[in-house]
Amino acid sequence: MSDLGSRLKEEREAHELSQPGLAELAGTSRRTVIAWEKGDSSPTGVQLSSLAKHGFDVLYILTGERAGEPEPLKPDESALLDNYRHLCDEQREAVYRVSEVMSAGQKTDKKTNQG
């Protein structure tokens, strides 16, 4: 089984689909899906696009890298986010405005130090 084939199978199983079910989504036959999973052939761009529309992570299938996997939050970032979530709308707006000003200041400082 090729890497692409094993990742495709992993995605198929994560979506709780049988090979015939995947074939239907991709507009192909069960035999073709078997060939993909064995590494004998690969899905076309049109077929991958169809799978993406059904929630398959096509980037992962092709490259082994998950699409949109966020970097894990550090403990201080997690605490900050938790605190923010407990604020009322007015307080959130104030925090947002302060962070915008601070962020703009950081960008200016970096440009000044580089020049």
N, C-alpha and C positions, 0 to 999 in steps of 0.2 A: 504494500500500500504506500503510495507516495505521500509526502507531507501534505500537499494540497488535498489529496483524497482523504487522509485521516482527519484533517481539519473540517472538511465538508461533512464527513460522517459525524463528527463531534457536534457541529452546528445542527445537523439534521436531528440527531438524538436529543439535543437540548430543546429543540422545538417539538419534540415528541412526535416526529413524523416517521412513517415507514418509507422505504425506498419508493414504493408506488406513489405515496403522498408527495414526496419531494419531486418526483417526476412530473406529477400533475402541475405543481407550482411553477416548475421550470419549463413546462411545455415540451416534455420529452418522454422517453420510455423508461421503464424500470431497468432494462438492460443497459441503457446509457448511464443511468445513475450508478449502477454496479461498476461499469467501466471507469467512471470518474473516481469512485471510492477505491478502486484497485490501482489507480494511477495509469490506466491504459489510455485515457483521454482526459480532456478538461472541458469544463463548461465554457460556452461562448460569453462574450460580453452581454449580449441580450439576455441570456439565461441567468447570468449573475445579477443583472439589473432587476429581473423579475424576482429573484430571491431576496434582494435588498428591500424591495417593496413589501415583502412579507416579514421583515425584521431580521433577516440574516445579516451577520457581520461579514460582509464581503471582503473588507480589508483583511480581516483575520484569516479568512479562507485562502486568500491569495498570498499573504505575507507572513502570517503567524503573529502579527501585531494587532491587538484589539483596537478598534476605532473608539475614540473618545474615552479611553480609560484615564480618569483624572489621577493626577499625582496625589498620593495620600496626604491628608492634612497633618501638619505637625501639631503637637499638643497645644501650643499657644494659639495656633490658628483655629483649632477646633473649639477651644474655650471662647475665643473672640466671636466665632460664628454662633455658638450656643447663647452667649450673652445677647448678641444682636437679635436673635430670634425671639427673645423674651421682652424686647422693647415694644412700646406702642408705636404707631405709625409716625407720630410727630418726632419721637426720639430717633427712630430709624432715619428719618429725613435729615435730622441734625448730624447724625454720625456720617451719613453719606456725604453731606456737604463738607464736613471737616476732612474726610478722607480724600475727597477730590482736591481740596486746597493743598493738602500734604503731598499728594501724589504729583501734582503740578510742580510743587517746589522741588521734589526729588528729581524730576526730569530736567528742570532748569539747572540744578546743582551739577548733574552729570555732564550737561553740555558745557558748563563753565569750566569744570575740571578737565575736560578733554581738550578744550581749545587752547 
